[in-house]
Amino acid sequence: MVTLSNALSIINMLLMIFGIVGGLFALRHGSLKAANEVQERAINALQAELATVRLRLTDLQAENGRLKHIVATIVAALNNCGIELSINGDMVNIKSDQNGKSTTAHIQEALRPRSGKLLAAPAQFT
């Protein structure tokens, strides 16, 4: 025979078990939600950084084209003055028609000081 105190004990135990199980589900759901929010913020930050890098790449490509045009203009102007300038990879050859003298220089890597700005290393002519 089930007495009132036994019935209340069983109900109390069932409520405690359901409370623990419900608490575990709530804890799991909360941690998954927090992880998803962190993941979403990280994805958004990386997408913004990728967009910035793509814009920077476009700017650098345009700057590279401009610099190539400037070098081509300088080479053409020097050729008009009787100075032959040729650039092959990292070697620059300068030949003067006036005295027939030829000079070759090796283009060195740019230096990057702590300021972050590039400084071109001076060419060593031989």
C-alpha positions as CSV (number, residue, x, y, z in Angstrom):
1,M,0.0,0.0,0.0
2,V,1.3,3.4,-1.0
3,T,1.1,5.9,1.7
4,L,1.1,9.6,1.2
5,S,4.7,10.0,2.3
6,N,5.9,7.3,-0.1
7,A,3.9,8.9,-2.9
8,L,5.4,12.3,-2.2
9,S,8.9,10.8,-2.0
10,I,8.4,9.2,-5.4
11,I,7.1,12.4,-6.9
12,N,9.9,14.4,-5.3
13,M,12.5,11.9,-6.7
14,L,10.9,12.1,-10.2
15,L,10.8,15.9,-10.1
16,M,14.5,15.9,-9.1
17,I,15.4,13.5,-11.9
18,F,13.5,15.5,-14.5
19,G,15.0,18.7,-13.1
20,I,18.6,17.3,-13.5
21,V,17.9,16.0,-17.0
22,G,16.3,19.3,-18.0
23,G,19.2,21.3,-16.5
24,L,21.7,19.2,-18.5
25,F,19.7,19.8,-21.7
26,A,19.6,23.5,-21.0
27,L,23.3,23.6,-20.2
28,R,24.1,21.7,-23.4
29,H,21.9,24.0,-25.5
30,G,23.4,27.1,-23.9
31,S,27.0,26.0,-24.6
32,L,26.1,25.1,-28.2
33,K,24.4,28.4,-28.7
34,A,27.4,30.3,-27.3
35,A,29.8,28.2,-29.5
36,N,27.7,29.0,-32.6
37,E,27.7,32.7,-31.8
38,V,31.5,32.7,-31.4
39,Q,31.9,30.8,-34.6
40,E,29.6,33.2,-36.4
41,R,31.5,36.2,-35.1
42,A,34.8,34.6,-36.2
43,I,33.4,33.9,-39.7
44,N,32.2,37.5,-40.0
45,A,35.5,38.9,-38.9
46,L,37.4,36.6,-41.4
47,Q,35.0,37.6,-44.2
48,A,35.6,41.3,-43.4
49,E,39.4,40.7,-43.4
50,L,39.2,38.8,-46.7
51,A,37.2,41.7,-48.3
52,T,39.9,44.1,-47.1
53,V,42.7,41.9,-48.4
54,R,40.9,41.7,-51.8
55,L,40.6,45.5,-52.0
56,R,44.3,45.8,-51.1
57,L,45.2,43.3,-53.8
58,T,43.2,45.3,-56.3
59,D,45.0,48.5,-55.3
60,L,48.4,46.8,-55.4
61,Q,47.7,45.4,-58.9
62,A,46.7,48.9,-60.1
63,E,49.9,50.3,-58.5
64,N,52.0,47.6,-60.1
65,G,50.6,48.4,-63.5
66,R,51.3,52.1,-63.0
67,L,54.8,51.4,-61.9
68,K,55.4,49.1,-65.0
69,H,54.1,51.9,-67.2
70,I,56.5,54.4,-65.5
71,V,59.5,52.1,-66.0
72,A,58.5,51.6,-69.6
73,T,58.3,55.3,-70.1
74,I,61.8,55.8,-68.5
75,V,63.3,53.1,-70.7
76,A,61.8,54.7,-73.8
77,A,63.1,58.2,-72.8
78,L,66.6,56.9,-72.1
79,N,66.6,55.1,-75.4
80,N,65.7,58.4,-77.1
81,C,68.8,59.9,-75.4
82,G,71.1,57.2,-76.6
83,I,71.1,55.1,-73.4
84,E,70.0,51.5,-73.7
85,L,68.4,50.2,-70.5
86,S,67.4,46.6,-70.2
87,I,65.9,44.9,-67.2
88,N,66.1,41.1,-67.0
89,G,64.7,39.7,-63.8
90,D,66.8,41.2,-61.0
91,M,69.6,42.4,-63.3
92,V,69.7,45.9,-64.9
93,N,72.0,46.6,-67.8
94,I,72.8,50.2,-68.9
95,K,74.7,50.8,-72.1
96,S,75.6,54.2,-73.5
97,D,76.0,54.7,-77.2
98,Q,78.0,57.9,-76.6
99,N,81.0,56.2,-74.9
100,G,80.2,52.5,-75.5
101,K,80.4,51.8,-71.7
102,S,78.2,49.2,-70.2
103,T,77.1,49.0,-66.6
104,T,75.3,46.1,-64.9
105,A,73.5,46.3,-61.5
106,H,71.8,43.7,-59.4
107,I,68.4,44.7,-57.9
108,Q,68.4,43.8,-54.2
109,E,65.4,42.9,-52.1
110,A,63.7,45.8,-50.4
111,L,64.4,46.5,-46.8
112,R,61.5,46.7,-44.3
113,P,62.4,48.6,-41.1
114,R,60.3,48.6,-37.9
115,S,58.2,51.4,-39.3
116,G,56.8,49.0,-41.8
117,K,57.6,51.2,-44.8
118,L,59.7,49.7,-47.6
119,L,63.1,51.2,-48.3
120,A,64.7,50.2,-51.6
121,A,68.2,49.0,-51.2
122,P,70.6,51.0,-53.4
123,A,71.7,49.2,-56.5
124,Q,75.4,48.2,-56.6
125,F,76.7,49.1,-60.1
126,T,79.7,47.2,-61.4
